[in-house]
Amino acid sequence: MTFSVLFLASRKAGTTPEAFKTHYENTHIPLLKQLAGASFPLSHTRHYIHRAEGQAHVLLGTQGDFDYDVVVELTFPDQEAFKAFTAATHSGENGAKISADEDQFLDRSKSRAVILSGTEVTKA
């Protein structure tokens, strides 16, 4: 059974949704892959919140419920692999590099993360 973590991340004030996504895709992900090496997750899936004129396209709830800009799911072979990824990317010199990059586009005070217990998929 795999081990998955769900992250909710928000863009830094003054950063457009487009600039946030561009930085995440073209700078942050390559940096993570480089620093993580073999400990990079099996998958790193990003779902960006659809926004028009700065507002989320809310179907249920309020704008305030969607103060994050991306939902990220990281999937690892097991919890030990997750720990190896975290150690490789969030400590020492590598941790400083990740923090410096995140300071450019993320509001880390709004970040949230949770361990998922499993995924069920229903297909047509």
All heavy atoms as an XYZ file, in Angstrom:
962
protein
N       0.839     -1.173      0.000
C       0.000      0.000      0.000
C       0.891      1.246      0.000
O       1.890      1.305      0.705
C      -0.909     -0.003      1.233
C      -1.885      1.148      1.233
S      -3.220      0.927      2.425
C      -2.615      1.905      3.765
N       0.531      2.230     -0.777
C       1.312      3.457     -0.855
C       1.002      4.380      0.325
O       0.057      4.155      1.077
C       1.034      4.199     -2.180
O      -0.352      4.491     -2.266
C       1.481      3.372     -3.375
N       1.815      5.414      0.441
C       1.680      6.417      1.500
C       1.503      7.760      0.815
O       2.355      8.156      0.000
C       2.941      6.414      2.375
C       2.904      7.371      3.520
C       2.320      7.009      4.723
C       3.468      8.630      3.397
C       2.292      7.891      5.798
C       3.449      9.523      4.461
C       2.860      9.147      5.663
N       0.404      8.468      1.104
C       0.122      9.735      0.424
C      -0.083     10.874      1.409
O      -0.632     10.691      2.494
C      -1.126      9.609     -0.451
O      -0.909      8.678     -1.486
N       0.354     12.055      0.973
C       0.220     13.278      1.758
C      -0.484     14.305      0.887
O      -0.198     14.431     -0.309
C       1.602     13.798      2.190
C       1.480     15.110      2.942
C       2.321     12.760      3.037
N      -1.404     15.035      1.490
C      -2.131     16.088      0.794
C      -1.669     17.432      1.351
O      -1.626     17.618      2.566
C      -3.638     15.928      1.020
C      -4.546     16.842      0.223
C      -4.554     16.414     -1.240
C      -5.952     16.798      0.788
N      -1.279     18.342      0.449
C      -0.870     19.693      0.824
C      -1.821     20.699      0.206
O      -2.230     20.540     -0.948
C       0.538     20.013      0.297
C       1.645     19.354      1.047
C       2.184     18.163      0.601
C       2.163     19.937      2.194
C       3.211     17.543      1.285
C       3.190     19.325      2.884
C       3.723     18.132      2.435
N      -2.140     21.746      0.952
C      -2.854     22.903      0.426
C      -1.872     24.058      0.523
O      -1.336     24.327      1.606
C      -4.102     23.202      1.245
C      -5.128     22.080      1.360
C      -6.287     22.515      2.252
C      -5.626     21.654      0.003
N      -1.606     24.723     -0.601
C      -0.627     25.809     -0.614
C      -1.233     27.070     -1.213
O      -2.060     26.994     -2.129
C       0.613     25.388     -1.396
N      -0.803     28.208     -0.692
C      -1.315     29.507     -1.114
C      -0.191     30.366     -1.665
O       0.936     30.320     -1.175
C      -1.955     30.234      0.062
O      -3.015     29.479      0.590
N      -0.550     31.198     -2.623
C       0.443     32.089     -3.220
C       0.724     33.274     -2.307
O      -0.119     33.681     -1.498
C      -0.015     32.553     -4.600
C      -1.281     33.316     -4.617
C      -1.819     33.437     -6.061
N      -3.252     33.530     -6.028
C      -3.925     34.673     -6.074
N      -3.289     35.805     -6.223
N      -5.232     34.666     -6.007
N       1.902     33.795     -2.447
C       2.338     34.969     -1.705
C       1.546     36.182     -2.175
O       1.205     36.289     -3.361
C       3.828     35.168     -1.974
C       4.502     36.196     -1.156
C       5.990     36.167     -1.461
C       6.722     37.160     -0.581
N       8.179     37.042     -0.769
N       1.243     37.101     -1.263
C       0.527     38.332     -1.613
C       1.266     39.040     -2.743
O       2.494     39.115     -2.746
C       0.422     39.241     -0.398
N       0.501     39.515     -3.713
C       1.076     40.204     -4.854
C       1.466     39.294     -6.000
O       1.897     39.764     -7.050
N       1.325     37.979     -5.814
C       1.645     37.004     -6.855
C       0.352     36.603     -7.552
O      -0.602     36.200     -6.892
C       2.322     35.755     -6.253
O       3.489     36.158     -5.538
C       2.691     34.744     -7.318
N       0.315     36.718     -8.869
C      -0.882     36.324     -9.611
C      -0.985     34.804     -9.648
O       0.024     34.106     -9.510
C      -0.843     36.851    -11.058
O       0.220     36.191    -11.760
C      -0.683     38.363    -11.114
N      -2.193     34.277     -9.863
C      -2.327     32.825    -10.014
C      -1.434     32.282    -11.139
O      -0.841     31.203    -11.002
C      -3.805     32.632    -10.332
C      -4.482     33.795     -9.689
C      -3.502     34.935     -9.865
N      -1.313     33.026    -12.227
C      -0.498     32.580    -13.357
C       0.984     32.534    -12.986
O       1.686     31.577    -13.314
C      -0.713     33.492    -14.569
C      -2.116     33.469    -15.131
C      -3.127     34.314    -14.325
O      -2.714     35.157    -13.488
O      -4.334     34.109    -14.528
N       1.460     33.584    -12.297
C       2.868     33.615    -11.879
C       3.143     32.517    -10.853
O       4.219     31.903    -10.865
C       3.215     34.988    -11.306
N       2.180     32.266     -9.962
C       2.309     31.197     -8.966
C       2.499     29.853     -9.658
O       3.431     29.103     -9.361
C       1.060     31.183     -8.077
C       1.019     30.072     -7.077
C       1.696     30.169     -5.876
C       0.268     28.920     -7.319
C       1.644     29.145     -4.938
C       0.212     27.895     -6.397
C       0.902     28.008     -5.199
N       1.615     29.546    -10.602
C       1.687     28.264    -11.303
C       2.971     28.155    -12.117
O       3.633     27.099    -12.110
C       0.473     28.091    -12.221
C       0.474     26.757    -12.945
C      -0.768     26.589    -13.799
C      -0.735     25.244    -14.515
N      -1.914     25.057    -15.367
N       3.344     29.226    -12.795
C       4.574     29.201    -13.599
C       5.789     28.921    -12.723
O       6.641     28.094    -13.063
C       4.740     30.537    -14.353
O       3.656     30.673    -15.267
C       6.054     30.590    -15.110
N       5.872     29.585    -11.572
C       7.009     29.361    -10.681
C       6.989     27.933    -10.131
O       8.025     27.261    -10.096
C       7.023     30.369     -9.528
C       8.269     30.279     -8.711
N       9.352     31.091     -8.921
C       8.622     29.436     -7.712
C      10.318     30.755     -8.084
N       9.886     29.754     -7.324
N       5.818     27.488     -9.709
C       5.707     26.135     -9.149
C       6.161     25.095    -10.175
O       6.975     24.223     -9.861
C       4.256     25.867     -8.733
C       4.103     24.854     -7.620
C       3.328     25.145     -6.508
C       4.701     23.615     -7.672
C       3.164     24.231     -5.482
C       4.549     22.696     -6.651
C       3.786     22.999     -5.565
O       3.629     22.099     -4.545
N       5.660     25.207    -11.390
C       5.947     24.202    -12.425
C       7.364     24.289    -12.980
O       7.993     23.261    -13.230
C       4.941     24.328    -13.570
C       3.503     24.032    -13.169
C       3.304     22.633    -12.622
O       3.904     21.662    -13.151
O       2.535     22.488    -11.651
N       7.865     25.509    -13.186
C       9.127     25.677    -13.907
C      10.347     25.898    -13.023
O      11.474     25.804    -13.518
C       9.002     26.844    -14.901
C       7.930     26.565    -15.924
O       7.787     25.455    -16.423
N       7.142     27.574    -16.243
N      10.127     26.208    -11.744
C      11.252     26.421    -10.836
C      11.207     25.467     -9.646
O      12.174     24.761     -9.378
C      11.267     27.886    -10.328
O      11.329     28.759    -11.457
C      12.459     28.146     -9.426
N      10.068     25.434     -8.943
C       9.994     24.663     -7.706
C      10.066     23.149     -7.955
O      10.837     22.462     -7.281
C       8.723     25.026     -6.937
C       8.711     24.506     -5.537
N       9.574     24.972     -4.569
C       7.944     23.556     -4.938
C       9.336     24.334     -3.440
N       8.358     23.471     -3.633
N       9.286     22.656     -8.888
C       9.296     21.205     -9.148
C      10.671     20.739     -9.627
O      11.198     19.746     -9.101
C       8.172     20.801    -10.126
C       6.808     21.012     -9.473
C       8.326     19.355    -10.591
C       6.556     20.203     -8.210
N      11.304     21.413    -10.592
C      12.653     20.980    -10.973
C      13.648     21.014     -9.801
O      14.492     20.118     -9.683
C      13.056     21.977    -12.073
C      11.756     22.415    -12.665
C      10.809     22.473    -11.491
N      13.529     22.025     -8.932
C      14.410     22.088     -7.768
C      14.161     20.914     -6.837
O      15.107     20.263     -6.366
C      14.203     23.414     -7.025
C      15.053     23.619     -5.768
C      16.541     23.638     -6.108
C      14.641     24.907     -5.059
N      12.887     20.622     -6.557
C      12.560     19.461     -5.718
C      13.118     18.175     -6.300
O      13.704     17.364     -5.580
C      11.043     19.316     -5.567
C      10.340     20.097     -4.485
C       8.835     19.875     -4.566
C      10.853     19.730     -3.115
N      12.933     17.986     -7.597
C      13.430     16.762     -8.248
C      14.946     16.659     -8.146
O      15.490     15.589     -7.859
C      12.987     16.713     -9.712
C      11.503     16.421     -9.879
C      11.106     16.339    -11.328
C      11.447     14.954    -11.844
N      10.886     14.697    -13.179
N      15.614     17.778     -8.352
C      17.077     17.786     -8.281
C      17.556     17.444     -6.875
O      18.436     16.600     -6.703
C      17.602     19.158     -8.690
C      19.097     19.311     -8.510
C      19.557     20.758     -8.612
O      18.763     21.668     -8.808
N      20.842     20.970     -8.462
N      16.981     18.089     -5.867
C      17.436     17.891     -4.499
C      17.002     16.547     -3.926
O      17.725     15.953     -3.128
C      16.945     19.031     -3.608
C      17.454     20.427     -3.985
C      16.870     21.473     -3.047
C      18.970     20.490     -3.989
N      15.825     16.072     -4.315
C      15.318     14.801     -3.783
C      16.010     13.600     -4.405
O      16.159     12.562     -3.759
C      13.815     14.702     -4.007
N      16.395     13.727     -5.659
C      17.017     12.593     -6.332
C      16.091     11.387     -6.331
O      14.903     11.502     -6.634
N      16.619     10.259     -5.920
C      15.854      9.006     -5.926
C      14.705      9.003     -4.926
O      13.812      8.152     -5.022
C      16.783      7.831     -5.647
N      14.691      9.949     -3.991
C      13.608      9.971     -3.000
C      12.391     10.773     -3.468
O      11.407     10.878     -2.736
C      14.105     10.514     -1.655
O      14.435     11.884     -1.750
N      12.444     11.338     -4.705
C      11.278     12.053     -5.229
C      10.094     11.093     -5.240
O      10.250      9.905     -5.507
C      11.562     12.575     -6.642
C      10.551     13.568     -7.140
C      10.570     14.881     -6.697
C       9.573     13.192     -8.037
C       9.627     15.809     -7.142
C       8.626     14.104     -8.490
C       8.662     15.419     -8.038
N       8.884     11.576     -4.930
C       7.727     10.670     -4.833
C       7.404      9.957     -6.142
O       7.805     10.392     -7.220
C       6.583     11.600     -4.430
C       7.052     12.979     -4.659
C       8.536     12.966     -4.673
N       6.648      8.875     -6.004
C       6.160      8.149     -7.181
C       5.345      9.089     -8.062
O       5.413      9.029     -9.282
C       5.279      6.967     -6.768
C       5.945      5.852     -5.981
C       4.890      4.865     -5.480
C       6.989      5.154     -6.840
N       4.561      9.960     -7.412
C       3.808     10.983     -8.144
C       3.703     12.236     -7.293
O       3.680     12.169     -6.061
C       2.419     10.481     -8.540
O       1.634     10.235     -7.400
N       3.683     13.363     -7.983
C       3.535     14.680     -7.356
C       2.469     15.388     -8.193
O       2.763     15.984     -9.222
C       4.866     15.429     -7.408
C       4.889     16.715     -6.636
N       4.043     17.768     -6.908
C       5.674     17.118     -5.607
C       4.318     18.761     -6.079
N       5.298     18.391     -5.277
N       1.216     15.251     -7.768
C       0.072     15.736     -8.541
C      -0.385     17.078     -8.008
O      -0.572     17.236     -6.798
C      -1.089     14.715     -8.456
O      -0.605     13.438     -8.878
C      -2.254     15.145     -9.318
N      -0.568     18.041     -8.920
C      -0.984     19.375     -8.540
C      -2.297     19.717     -9.225
O      -2.423     19.588    -10.440
C       0.105     20.395     -8.921
C       1.381     20.124     -8.128
C       2.620     20.757     -8.680
N       2.961     20.446    -10.058
C       3.497     19.293    -10.479
N       3.709     18.298     -9.638
N       3.812     19.121    -11.747
N      -3.262     20.185     -8.431
C      -4.557     20.638     -8.934
C      -4.688     22.111     -8.545
O      -4.805     22.429     -7.358
C      -5.719     19.844     -8.307
C      -5.679     18.389     -8.605
N      -6.174     17.858     -9.771
C      -5.211     17.348     -7.882
C      -6.010     16.555     -9.753
N      -5.425     16.223     -8.617
N      -4.658     22.980     -9.542
C      -4.738     24.423     -9.295
C      -6.193     24.871     -9.239
O      -7.015     24.425    -10.037
C      -3.991     25.188    -10.388
C      -2.502     24.943    -10.333
C      -1.922     23.925    -11.063
C      -1.687     25.712     -9.511
C      -0.559     23.671    -10.991
C      -0.327     25.475     -9.434
C       0.231     24.452    -10.177
O       1.582     24.203    -10.094
N      -6.492     25.778     -8.300
C      -7.839     26.329     -8.165
C      -8.102     27.258     -9.349
O      -7.292     28.142     -9.637
C      -7.997     27.095     -6.833
C      -7.712     26.177     -5.635
C      -9.382     27.746     -6.735
C      -8.626     24.988     -5.504
N      -9.220     27.067    -10.019
C      -9.591     27.926    -11.138
C     -10.019     29.276    -10.580
O     -10.883     29.355     -9.709
C     -10.739     27.301    -11.933
C     -11.188     28.153    -13.078
N     -12.216     29.046    -12.963
C     -10.719     28.263    -14.341
C     -12.382     29.671    -14.115
N     -11.481     29.214    -14.963
N      -9.395     30.330    -11.074
C      -9.710     31.685    -10.612
C      -9.948     32.582    -11.813
O      -9.290     32.467    -12.832
C      -8.573     32.263     -9.769
C      -8.391     31.504     -8.471
C      -7.451     32.212     -7.531
N      -7.237     31.414     -6.341
C      -8.024     31.392     -5.287
N      -9.097     32.140     -5.242
N      -7.749     30.617     -4.253
N     -10.908     33.477    -11.668
C     -11.174     34.527    -12.663
C     -11.191     35.842    -11.913
O     -11.915     35.980    -10.911
C     -12.503     34.275    -13.373
N     -10.379     36.786    -12.348
C     -10.258     38.089    -11.695
C      -9.980     37.935    -10.195
O     -10.523     38.647     -9.362
C     -11.496     38.935    -11.954
C     -11.715     39.228    -13.437
C     -12.969     40.021    -13.718
O     -13.560     40.591    -12.776
O     -13.355     40.064    -14.890
N      -9.135     36.958     -9.870
C      -8.720     36.731     -8.490
C      -9.676     35.930     -7.638
O      -9.365     35.604     -6.503
N     -10.833     35.604     -8.160
C     -11.842     34.882     -7.382
C     -11.912     33.414     -7.809
O     -11.898     33.118     -9.001
C     -13.221     35.525     -7.576
C     -13.291     36.980     -7.128
C     -13.087     37.115     -5.629
O     -13.778     36.497     -4.832
N     -12.121     37.926     -5.234
N     -11.998     32.532     -6.825
C     -12.177     31.109     -7.128
C     -13.545     30.902     -7.756
O     -14.506     31.608     -7.426
C     -12.054     30.279     -5.852
N     -13.643     29.963     -8.649
C     -14.924     29.619     -9.276
C     -15.626     28.649     -8.317
O     -15.578     27.433     -8.489
C     -14.681     28.977    -10.639
C     -15.925     28.776    -11.416
N     -16.171     29.401    -12.599
C     -17.019     28.030    -11.167
C     -17.343     29.039    -13.058
N     -17.877     28.203    -12.195
N     -16.278     29.197     -7.308
C     -16.865     28.406     -6.221
C     -18.200     27.811     -6.656
O     -19.081     28.525     -7.125
C     -17.057     29.284     -4.960
C     -17.739     28.483     -3.854
C     -15.726     29.837     -4.497
N     -18.331     26.507     -6.483
C     -19.586     25.818     -6.753
C     -20.372     25.574     -5.472
O     -21.600     25.535     -5.489
C     -19.322     24.485     -7.453
C     -18.619     24.586     -8.806
C     -18.333     23.191     -9.355
C     -19.443     25.388     -9.793
N     -19.663     25.401     -4.372
C     -20.292     25.159     -3.082
C     -19.384     25.736     -2.011
O     -18.194     25.413     -1.987
C     -20.494     23.652     -2.861
C     -21.235     23.212     -1.620
C     -22.662     23.750     -1.610
C     -21.260     21.697     -1.541
N     -19.900     26.587     -1.164
C     -19.088     27.239     -0.143
C     -18.916     28.715     -0.459
O     -19.680     29.279     -1.243
N     -17.904     29.320      0.147
C     -17.655     30.752     -0.035
C     -16.222     30.976     -0.491
O     -15.379     30.068     -0.389
C     -17.874     31.520      1.278
O     -16.853     31.130      2.206
C     -19.252     31.247      1.873
N     -15.924     32.203     -0.954
C     -14.559     32.540     -1.346
C     -13.581     32.266     -0.213
O     -12.485     31.761     -0.438
C     -14.466     34.015     -1.768
C     -15.040     34.318     -3.117
C     -14.310     33.611     -4.251
O     -13.091     33.517     -4.274
N     -15.089     33.101     -5.184
N     -13.989     32.568      1.000
C     -13.121     32.373      2.152
C     -12.728     30.925      2.389
O     -11.712     30.651      3.023
N     -13.529     29.998      1.891
C     -13.211     28.577      2.032
C     -12.052     28.165      1.131
O     -11.475     27.097      1.317
C     -14.426     27.711      1.672
C     -15.590     27.901      2.622
O     -15.354     28.244      3.801
O     -16.743     27.719      2.176
N     -11.727     29.001      0.142
C     -10.726     28.649     -0.861
C      -9.591     29.661     -0.849
O      -9.272     30.291     -1.847
C     -11.385     28.551     -2.248
C     -12.390     27.448     -2.306
C     -13.722     27.701     -1.999
C     -12.015     26.159     -2.599
C     -14.655     26.674     -1.995
C     -12.940     25.130     -2.600
C     -14.269     25.385     -2.301
N      -8.928     29.781      0.299
C      -7.809     30.706      0.418
C      -6.493     30.057     -0.016
O      -5.438     30.649      0.108
C      -7.705     31.260      1.837
C      -7.427     30.191      2.877
O      -7.608     28.999      2.584
O      -7.026     30.563      3.992
N      -6.548     28.867     -0.539
C      -5.378     28.188     -1.084
C      -5.486     28.200     -2.606
O      -6.551     28.430     -3.174
C      -5.248     26.768     -0.528
C      -6.511     25.940     -0.645
C      -6.747     25.166     -1.768
C      -7.462     25.948      0.374
C      -7.903     24.420     -1.886
C      -8.622     25.205      0.260
C      -8.836     24.446     -0.868
O      -9.991     23.707     -0.989
N      -4.350     27.962     -3.262
C      -4.296     28.052     -4.719
C      -4.006     26.730     -5.409
O      -4.230     26.598     -6.611
C      -3.241     29.080     -5.128
C      -3.660     30.469     -4.719
O      -4.509     31.050     -5.419
O      -3.171     30.965     -3.686
N      -3.504     25.772     -4.659
C      -3.203     24.478     -5.254
C      -3.396     23.381     -4.208
O      -3.114     23.571     -3.031
C      -1.758     24.443     -5.836
C      -0.701     24.568     -4.756
C      -1.515     23.207     -6.693
N      -3.921     22.259     -4.683
C      -4.045     21.045     -3.881
C      -3.015     20.079     -4.444
O      -3.023     19.783     -5.644
C      -5.461     20.439     -3.989
C      -5.555     19.144     -3.203
C      -6.507     21.446     -3.533
N      -2.109     19.628     -3.590
C      -1.001     18.790     -4.032
C      -1.098     17.435     -3.343
O      -1.269     17.367     -2.126
C       0.361     19.437     -3.684
C       1.513     18.548     -4.119
C       0.468     20.824     -4.298
N      -1.001     16.377     -4.122
C      -0.939     15.033     -3.550
C       0.398     14.409     -3.907
O       0.769     14.322     -5.074
C      -2.072     14.143     -4.057
C      -2.046     12.774     -3.407
C      -3.180     11.848     -3.845
O      -4.040     12.296     -4.627
O      -3.186     10.686     -3.399
N       1.131     14.007     -2.862
C       2.403     13.317     -3.029
C       2.183     11.860     -2.664
O       1.644     11.560     -1.594
C       3.471     13.902     -2.106
C       3.747     15.400     -2.205
C       4.745     15.816     -1.144
C       4.247     15.747     -3.573
N       2.597     10.952     -3.541
C       2.432      9.529     -3.278
C       3.797      8.854     -3.271
O       4.585      9.014     -4.214
C       1.521      8.880     -4.334
O       0.249      9.556     -4.314
C       1.307      7.398     -4.054
N       4.048      8.108     -2.213
C       5.318      7.421     -1.989
C       5.069      5.921     -1.864
O       3.952      5.500     -1.525
C       5.966      7.923     -0.692
C       6.291      9.380     -0.710
C       5.346     10.327     -0.316
C       7.527      9.828     -1.130
C       5.632     11.677     -0.341
C       7.830     11.182     -1.159
C       6.879     12.108     -0.766
N       6.101      5.125     -2.069
C       5.921      3.671     -1.891
C       5.500      3.307     -0.465
O       4.724      2.380     -0.260
C       7.304      3.085     -2.198
C       8.009      4.125     -3.005
C       7.441      5.446     -2.557
N       6.012      4.061      0.524
C       5.693      3.803      1.927
C       6.100      5.009      2.765
O       6.672      5.982      2.247
C       6.378      2.527      2.435
C       7.879      2.518      2.187
O       8.519      3.598      2.260
O       8.422      1.435      1.910
N       5.827      4.942      4.061
C       6.122      6.070      4.941
C       7.624      6.335      5.042
O       8.044      7.485      5.168
C       5.527      5.833      6.329
C       5.642      7.051      7.223
C       4.876      6.934      8.525
O       4.346      5.880      8.846
N       4.818      7.998      9.282
N       8.427      5.297      4.975
C       9.882      5.479      5.034
C      10.378      6.276      3.838
O      11.290      7.111      3.967
C      10.589      4.127      5.143
C      10.349      3.422      6.461
C      10.671      4.277      7.683
O      11.765      4.884      7.731
O       9.819      4.364      8.596
N       9.785      6.062      2.676
C      10.159      6.827      1.487
C       9.794      8.299      1.662
O      10.544      9.192      1.246
C       9.483      6.238      0.250
N       8.646      8.562      2.281
C       8.249      9.941      2.579
C       9.265     10.593      3.516
O       9.676     11.735      3.310
C       6.851      9.969      3.199
C       6.484     11.305      3.798
C       6.238     12.410      3.000
C       6.389     11.452      5.180
C       5.901     13.644      3.558
C       6.052     12.676      5.740
C       5.814     13.772      4.924
N       9.684      9.869      4.532
C      10.670     10.398      5.478
C      11.997     10.695      4.774
O      12.647     11.701      5.066
C      10.881      9.419      6.636
C       9.703      9.333      7.577
C       9.958      8.309      8.673
C       8.771      8.165      9.593
N       8.989      7.120     10.613
N      12.387      9.833      3.847
C      13.631     10.052      3.102
C      13.525     11.308      2.237
O      14.470     12.103      2.149
C      13.951      8.830      2.240
N      12.372     11.504      1.595
C      12.139     12.694      0.778
C      12.208     13.951      1.643
O      12.867     14.940      1.288
C      10.769     12.595      0.098
C      10.323     13.860     -0.578
C      10.859     14.242     -1.796
C       9.349     14.657     -0.005
C      10.445     15.406     -2.430
C       8.918     15.826     -0.627
C       9.465     16.197     -1.847
N      11.547     13.921      2.789
C      11.537     15.062      3.694
C      12.955     15.380      4.181
O      13.367     16.542      4.199
C      10.596     14.808      4.886
O       9.278     14.569      4.368
C      10.541     15.987      5.826
N      13.704     14.357      4.534
C      15.083     14.568      4.990
C      15.944     15.150      3.874
O      16.771     16.036      4.112
C      15.674     13.248      5.483
N      15.735     14.678      2.646
C      16.545     15.137      1.520
C      16.228     16.562      1.099
O      17.086     17.265      0.572
C      16.365     14.196      0.323
N      14.992     16.998      1.332
C      14.568     18.293      0.802
C      14.309     19.370      1.859
O      14.173     20.539      1.498
C      13.288     18.145     -0.044
O      12.254     17.567      0.765
C      13.541     17.282     -1.265
N      14.247     19.009      3.118
C      13.864     19.997      4.128
C      14.825     20.077      5.304
O      14.441     20.529      6.390
C      12.434     19.725      4.598
C      11.427     20.062      3.546
N      11.135     19.206      2.502
C      10.701     21.167      3.344
C      10.239     19.781      1.718
N       9.962     20.969      2.200
N      16.055     19.664      5.092
C      17.048     19.818      6.153
C      18.368     20.281      5.538
O      18.603     20.109      4.341
C      17.234     18.500      6.923
O      17.652     17.470      6.064
N      19.183     20.883      6.369
C      20.503     21.324      5.935
C      20.472     22.308      4.780
O      19.557     23.128      4.658
N      21.477     22.224      3.931
C      21.612     23.125      2.789
C      20.431     22.997      1.828
O      19.939     23.995      1.299
C      22.920     22.819      2.055
C      23.230     23.778      0.928
C      24.568     23.470      0.269
O      25.541     23.200      0.998
O      24.616     23.507     -0.975
N      19.956     21.777      1.603
C      18.805     21.589      0.707
C      17.555     22.244      1.277
O      16.766     22.851      0.550
C      18.550     20.106      0.454
C      19.575     19.501     -0.473
O      20.434     20.190     -1.020
N      19.496     18.191     -0.645
N      17.356     22.136      2.575
C      16.214     22.776      3.210
C      16.264     24.287      3.047
O      15.240     24.931      2.808
N      17.465     24.854      3.142
C      17.624     26.299      2.958
C      17.287     26.694      1.526
O      16.667     27.740      1.292
C      19.049     26.717      3.317
N      17.682     25.870      0.557
C      17.369     26.153     -0.852
C      15.865     26.107     -1.101
O      15.313     26.960     -1.796
C      18.087     25.160     -1.765
C      19.576     25.366     -1.842
C      20.221     24.312     -2.728
C      21.730     24.475     -2.764
N      22.380     23.442     -3.594
N      15.206     25.093     -0.539
C      13.750     24.973     -0.708
C      13.053     26.165     -0.048
O      12.157     26.774     -0.632
C      13.223     23.642     -0.134
C      13.733     22.451     -0.951
C      11.699     23.630     -0.057
C      13.240     22.388     -2.375
N      13.458     26.509      1.166
C      12.847     27.648      1.866
C      13.025     28.942      1.082
O      12.078     29.734      0.961
C      13.454     27.809      3.260
O      13.037     26.760      4.100
N      14.213     29.171      0.552
C      14.470     30.390     -0.223
C      13.586     30.435     -1.459
O      13.041     31.487     -1.817
C      15.944     30.472     -0.609
N      13.416     29.291     -2.106
C      12.550     29.247     -3.285
C      11.098     29.479     -2.886
O      10.394     30.268     -3.529
C      12.703     27.911     -4.018
C      11.825     27.858     -5.248
O      11.963     28.739     -6.125
O      10.971     26.958     -5.322
N      10.629     28.813     -1.849
C       9.239     28.968     -1.419
C       8.936     30.406     -1.005
O       7.832     30.894     -1.229
C       8.924     27.996     -0.284
C       8.855     26.557     -0.748
C       8.591     25.572      0.360
O       8.692     25.950      1.555
O       8.286     24.405      0.045
N       9.922     31.090     -0.438
C       9.722     32.484     -0.045
C       9.414     33.381     -1.240
O       8.828     34.451     -1.079
C      10.956     33.024      0.681
C      11.084     32.504      2.100
O      10.078     31.989      2.646
O      12.181     32.613      2.659
N       9.769     32.947     -2.434
C       9.540     33.750     -3.634
C       8.089     33.709     -4.105
O       7.641     34.629     -4.789
C      10.443     33.273     -4.771
C      11.908     33.503     -4.512
C      12.746     33.057     -5.678
O      12.429     33.344     -6.834
N      13.813     32.336     -5.384
N       7.342     32.628     -3.781
C       6.001     32.502     -4.355
C       4.940     31.957     -3.414
O       3.748     32.062     -3.705
C       6.056     31.668     -5.647
C       6.206     30.183     -5.427
C       5.158     29.326     -5.741
C       7.379     29.643     -4.936
C       5.284     27.957     -5.556
C       7.518     28.281     -4.756
C       6.466     27.439     -5.068
N       5.311     31.379     -2.284
C       4.345     30.787     -1.349
C       4.153     31.647     -0.108
O       5.087     32.278      0.367
C       4.847     29.427     -0.853
C       4.779     28.228     -1.759
C       5.324     27.010     -1.027
C       3.372     27.968     -2.234
N       2.941     31.620      0.424
C       2.667     32.142      1.753
C       2.629     30.918      2.663
O       1.586     30.278      2.830
C       1.335     32.897      1.793
C       1.028     33.464      3.169
O       1.688     33.064      4.157
O       0.116     34.299      3.256
N       3.776     30.563      3.217
C       3.879     29.327      4.001
C       3.042     29.360      5.276
O       2.711     28.307      5.817
C       5.340     29.012      4.304
C       6.055     28.537      3.040
C       7.426     28.039      3.312
N       8.319     29.153      3.584
C       9.525     29.013      4.083
N       9.990     27.830      4.389
N      10.278     30.066      4.291
N       2.658     30.553      5.737
C       1.822     30.630      6.940
C       0.440     30.035      6.690
O      -0.265     29.678      7.631
C       1.687     32.082      7.417
O       0.874     32.833      6.532
N       0.037     29.915      5.420
C      -1.271     29.351      5.077
C      -1.191     27.886      4.644
O      -2.217     27.270      4.358
C      -1.915     30.168      3.956
C      -2.265     31.586      4.360
C      -2.924     32.312      3.206
C      -3.297     33.726      3.555
N      -3.900     34.421      2.400
N       0.024     27.323      4.557
C       0.172     25.937      4.100
C      -0.418     24.970      5.113
O      -0.336     25.180      6.324
C       1.645     25.604      3.870
O       2.161     26.358      2.807
N      -1.014     23.912      4.580
C      -1.582     22.849      5.406
C      -1.196     21.511      4.788
O      -1.049     21.415      3.571
C      -3.104     22.959      5.450
C      -3.632     24.256      6.024
C      -5.129     24.355      5.731
N      -5.672     25.683      5.883
C      -5.624     26.638      4.957
N      -5.046     26.431      3.806
N      -6.159     27.821      5.182
N      -1.063     20.494      5.628
C      -0.732     19.166      5.125
C      -1.385     18.118      6.017
O      -1.553     18.328      7.220
C       0.774     18.960      5.094
N      -1.739     17.000      5.397
C      -2.372     15.908      6.134
C      -2.006     14.586      5.454
O      -1.822     14.532      4.233
C      -3.910     16.112      6.200
C      -4.548     16.007      4.827
C      -4.557     15.163      7.179
N      -1.884     13.547      6.250
C      -1.644     12.211      5.722
C      -2.985     11.625      5.313
O      -3.962     11.695      6.063
C      -0.956     11.313      6.775
C       0.433     11.879      7.090
C      -0.877      9.866      6.291
C       1.115     11.212      8.269
N      -3.030     11.042      4.119
C      -4.257     10.423      3.624
C      -4.270      8.942      4.022
O      -3.228      8.296      4.085
C      -4.336     10.550      2.106
C      -4.368     11.984      1.565
C      -4.348     11.979      0.044
C      -5.589     12.720      2.086
N      -5.460      8.402      4.225
C      -5.562      7.003      4.634
C      -5.769      6.063      3.462
O      -5.585      4.869      3.592
C      -6.692      6.812      5.643
O      -7.943      7.040      5.029
N      -6.158      6.580      2.347
C      -6.368      5.721      1.191
C      -7.122      6.471      0.110
O      -7.671      7.541      0.356
N      -7.138      5.899     -1.050
C      -7.826      6.503     -2.182
C      -8.737      5.469     -2.806
O      -8.328      4.338     -3.051
C      -6.810      7.005     -3.241
O      -5.955      7.964     -2.618
C      -7.505      7.638     -4.426
N      -9.940      5.859     -3.044
C     -10.911      5.015     -3.741
C     -11.276      5.727     -5.027
O     -11.555      6.935     -5.006
C     -12.161      4.785     -2.896
C     -11.896      4.165     -1.535
C     -11.306      2.780     -1.608
O     -11.615      2.047     -2.573
O     -10.536      2.416     -0.696
N     -11.288      5.027     -6.131
C     -11.616      5.615     -7.419
C     -12.756      4.828     -8.047
O     -12.704      3.593     -8.104
C     -10.396      5.598     -8.374
C     -10.762      6.151     -9.738
C      -9.246      6.385     -7.755
N     -13.770      5.533     -8.483
C     -14.868      4.916     -9.210
C     -14.802      5.401    -10.648
O     -14.794      6.611    -10.890
C     -16.220      5.306     -8.584
O     -16.211      4.901     -7.211
C     -17.373      4.635     -9.308
N     -14.705      4.498    -11.569
C     -14.654      4.856    -12.994
C     -15.933      4.421    -13.693
O     -16.641      3.540    -13.214
C     -13.446      4.196    -13.642
C     -12.124      4.705    -13.089
C     -10.958      4.112    -13.816
C      -9.662      4.667    -13.228
N      -8.501      4.185    -13.957
N     -16.193      5.047    -14.815
C     -17.397      4.739    -15.592
C     -17.414      3.297    -16.025
O     -16.455      2.643    -16.193
C     -17.490      5.650    -16.804
